[in-house]
Amino acid sequence: MSIFSENIRLLRGKLGKTQRELSEQIQITSSRYSSYENGKSKPPVDVLIRISKIFHVSIDLLLSIDLKKHSLEDMLKLPDNRIVLPVVIDQNGNESIEIVSQKASMGYLTGYSDPDYIESLQRISLPFLKNGKFRAFPADGDSMPPFKDGSFIIGKYMEGINDLKSGNTYVFITLNDGITYKRLKAKNKNSITVSADNTFYEPYDIPFGEIVEVWQYATGIFPEDF
């Protein structure tokens, strides 16, 4: 059987529903649903979307991640059922902050929605950071002083573009630039305008369609010679 068929069998069991009950929710025949669990056929996109909404698990996870290996109860579900983030608590009850090292940052665009990738990252706890999901990203270059190579920017996950405020700084994860730390200048109809604090660099626009994640600056970790 495929990962998908194993996953929907597992999730149906967690809901305590029979194949007939679930097929009625999805609006298909029970025999058709059974063929999905048995791995004999694959659902079309419209049915896949309905299955995803019923289980509250993103389509990419249903198709690619073995959910038996990960606790859904320990994952933070994000808007639009797009991705999940594993939430790890230390022995004192503080949420752990994943550190995306310079080496790990190379794979972040493909790994940000993969629990295995996230769980492989080193972690720290900062008890004064509360009420949100935080992650540390490496600083690169000289565009955002005082951050320089060897520094880390700790950001708070932002759920949508509408929550961003002009003048604040954010770590933007984009399809073209990967991880970049910039100041928001303006929100436009189909893009945002960002700038570096180093005036040598010109402001530029990022189309909404290129934005994967946004993390608002919360605090920083600096090298010893800061």
Residue pairs with C-beta under 8 A, 6 or more apart in sequence:
1 37
1 38
1 39
2 39
2 42
3 63
3 64
3 65
3 66
4 36
4 39
4 42
4 62
4 63
5 36
5 37
5 38
5 39
6 66
6 67
6 68
7 57
7 61
7 62
7 65
7 66
7 67
8 36
8 37
8 51
8 55
8 62
9 37
10 67
10 68
11 55
11 57
11 67
12 19
12 22
12 37
14 72
15 22
15 55
17 25
19 30
19 33
19 34
19 37
20 30
22 33
22 54
23 29
23 30
23 32
23 33
23 34
24 30
25 50
25 54
26 33
26 47
26 50
26 51
26 54
27 50
28 47
32 41
35 41
36 42
36 43
43 51
48 59
48 62
49 59
51 62
52 58
52 59
52 62
52 81
53 81
55 62
56 77
56 81
57 67
57 72
57 81
57 84
58 81
58 82
58 83
58 84
58 113
59 81
60 83
60 113
61 67
61 83
61 84
61 113
64 114
65 114
65 115
65 116
69 115
69 116
70 86
70 115
72 84
74 86
74 87
74 88
75 84
75 85
75 86
75 87
75 115
76 84
76 85
76 86
76 87
76 133
77 84
78 84
78 85
78 157
78 159
79 159
79 160
82 113
83 112
83 113
84 113
84 115
85 118
85 133
85 157
86 115
86 118
86 119
87 95
87 133
88 95
88 96
88 119
88 123
89 95
89 96
90 96
90 123
90 125
92 125
92 127
94 125
94 126
94 127
95 125
95 133
95 134
96 123
96 124
96 125
97 123
97 124
97 125
97 126
97 129
97 134
97 135
97 136
97 154
98 118
98 121
98 122
98 123
98 135
98 136
99 121
99 122
99 123
99 124
99 135
99 136
99 152
100 108
100 121
100 135
100 136
100 137
100 138
100 179
101 121
101 122
101 138
102 138
102 140
104 111
104 120
104 121
105 137
105 138
105 178
105 179
107 117
108 173
108 178
108 179
109 173
109 175
109 178
109 212
110 117
111 117
111 118
112 118
112 173
112 212
112 213
124 136
126 134
126 154
126 219
129 154
129 156
129 218
129 219
132 156
132 157
132 218
133 156
133 157
134 154
134 155
134 156
134 157
134 215
134 218
135 154
135 155
135 157
135 215
136 152
136 153
136 154
136 155
136 221
137 152
137 153
137 154
137 155
137 171
137 179
137 181
137 215
138 151
138 152
138 153
138 179
139 147
139 148
139 149
139 150
139 151
139 152
139 153
139 181
140 149
140 179
141 148
141 149
142 148
142 198
143 181
143 182
143 196
143 197
143 198
143 201
144 169
144 181
144 182
144 183
144 196
144 197
144 198
145 197
145 198
146 222
146 226
147 153
147 181
147 220
147 222
148 223
150 222
150 223
151 220
151 221
151 222
151 223
151 226
152 220
152 221
153 171
153 181
153 217
153 220
154 217
154 218
154 219
154 220
154 221
155 170
155 171
155 215
155 216
155 217
155 218
156 215
156 216
156 218
157 213
157 214
157 215
158 164
158 170
158 214
158 215
158 216
161 187
161 192
161 208
161 211
161 214
164 170
164 184
164 187
164 192
164 214
164 216
165 184
166 184
166 185
166 186
166 187
167 183
167 184
168 183
168 184
168 216
168 217
169 181
169 182
169 183
169 184
169 197
169 216
169 217
170 181
170 182
170 183
170 184
170 194
170 214
170 215
170 216
170 217
171 179
171 180
171 181
171 214
171 215
171 217
172 179
172 180
172 181
172 182
172 194
172 206
172 211
172 213
172 214
173 179
173 211
173 212
173 213
173 214
173 215
174 180
174 206
174 210
174 211
174 212
175 210
175 212
176 210
181 217
182 194
182 195
182 196
183 194
183 195
183 196
183 197
184 192
184 193
184 194
185 192
185 193
185 194
185 195
185 203
186 192
186 193
187 193
188 205
190 207
190 208
191 205
191 206
191 207
191 208
192 205
192 206
192 208
192 211
193 203
193 204
193 205
193 206
194 203
194 204
194 205
194 206
195 201
195 202
195 203
195 204
